[in-house]
Amino acid sequence: MLIQKENIEKIRDNFGLNHYEIKIWTALLSRGIAAASDLADLSGVPRSRCYDVLESLEKKGFTIMKIGKPIKYIAIKPEEILERIKKNIQQESYINLKLLETIRVSEIFHELELLHKTGIEHIDPEEITDTFLGRSEINRHIKKITDSAKLLPLQRKDLRES
């Protein structure tokens, strides 16, 4: 293996690659340019999966395919990939911020604001909850609930039949 196991998790989290992609990409980084068969041998990824993984890496912008016989792959510098990831995150953040701004001026948002201002009466959670300490307290509460429960006529009939 070309990279320490502890770093694989970090690469997965930071670069968004799966295990095979990490193995192939790091093998390619160590060579700079290589054929799929060489990368399969070097990385330990099954040869049958190597082409799929390289195609995935190319789509994600981690490699470039060099046409020829055999087809070779060129590793993109990690610095360029970091810049690309940074740019994508910035674009996504910009889009999300714009979306939030459009929500702020929407009719739905104004209704939510109105509901908050005029809204319903504040309910104190302590008023609608109870706490019980110990088995006897729980049993006392269950008895209180069952004593106050009323069976509907239909339910009484069902109980007799069972």
N, C-alpha and C positions, 0 to 999 in steps of 0.2 A: 504494500500500500504506500502511496506517495505522500499521504497527508495523515497527521495524527488523528486518532478517533475523536479526541476532544474538540478538535477544530471543525470536524464535519458538521456538528450540530450548529456551530456558529455560522458556518457558510450557508447551511440550509436556511437558517433564520434570516440572515442578512441579504442573501442573494436570491432566495426563493427557488432553490434547486432541490430535486430529489436525490436520493442516495447514488443512483447510477449516473445522473448528470454531474454530480460532484466528482465522482471517480474519473469519468471521461474528461471533464474539463480540466481537472488538475493534472491528469496525464498529458493532455494536449498542451497545457501551460509549460510543462517540463520539457516538451519537445519543440514547441513553437509551431511546427507544421508536421502533420503525420497522416497516414492512411488509417482508415477505420480498423483494419486488421491489426495494425501495430498498436492502436489504442486499446483494442480489446485485450490483447496480450499483456500490455503494460498495466492496465487498470484492473483487470480481473472481471470485467463485465462480460457476460456471454456475448459471443460474436453476433448471434441472432438478434440481440437487443441493441447492439452498438449503433447500428444504422438509425434506428428509431430515436435513440438518445441524441445522436449527433444532429438529426433533423430538428429535434426539440430545442437543442442548444442554439442552433442556427436561427430558429424562429424567435428565440428570446434575445438574440443579439450577442451571444457569447462566442460564437465561431463564425467563420466565413468558409464557404465551400469553394475549393479551387478545382475547376473542371479539368479533367485529364484522365489518363489511365495509369495507375488507379486514381480515383477521386481522393484528393487530400483535403485536410481541414486545417485552417489557420486559427490560432488562438487570438482572441482580442485581449488587449492589455487590461488587467484588472482595474487600472485607473480609469480607463474609458468606460468600463462597465459601471463603476461606482458613479461616475458623472451622469451616465444614462439613467441609472436607478434614481439618483437624486433629482434629476430633471422630471422623471415620471411622477415621483412623489410630490414635487412642487406643483405640477399640472393638476394632479388629483386633488390636492389641497385647495388650489385656486377654484376648481370646479365646485368642490363641496362648499366653499365659502360663498360663492355666487349663488348656489342653490339655497343656502340658508338666508341670504339676503332677499331672495325672491319670496321665500316663505314669510319673511317679516312683513311684507306689504300685501300678503294675500288676505282674502276674505276670511279664510279659516282661522288664520292667526288672530285677526281682529275679534272673531267670535270667542276664541280661547281667552283673549285678554278680557273681554267683557264678562265671560263666565267667572274668571278669577276675581274681578272687581266686585261683581254683584253676587256671584256664586251662592253657594249653600252655606248653611251654618257650620261653623267649625265643630268637629267631633273630636272629643278627647278620647284617645284609644283606651285609657284607663276606665272610661265609663262603659265600654262595650266588651271588656275582657275581664276575666277572673284568673287568679292564680291559686293553685291548691298545693299545699305542702303536706305530703304524706298520704298513705293509703286511706286512712279514715276520712280525711277531707274529701278525697275523690269519691269514696263510697257515699258519703253524706250528700254530695252534689248530685250524683247519679240517682239516688233515692228521691231527692227533691224534684228532679226532672221527671222521673217516671211517675211520681205521685200526681204531678200536675198535668200529665199527658192525658188526652182524651182519645179514645178509639172511636173512629167513625163507625156507623152501623155496618157498612159493608166489610170493614176490617174485622169486626167481631164475628161475623158469619164465617169469614175465611179462617179465623183462628179455630173455630169449632170443628171445621172440616179436617184440619191437619192433625 
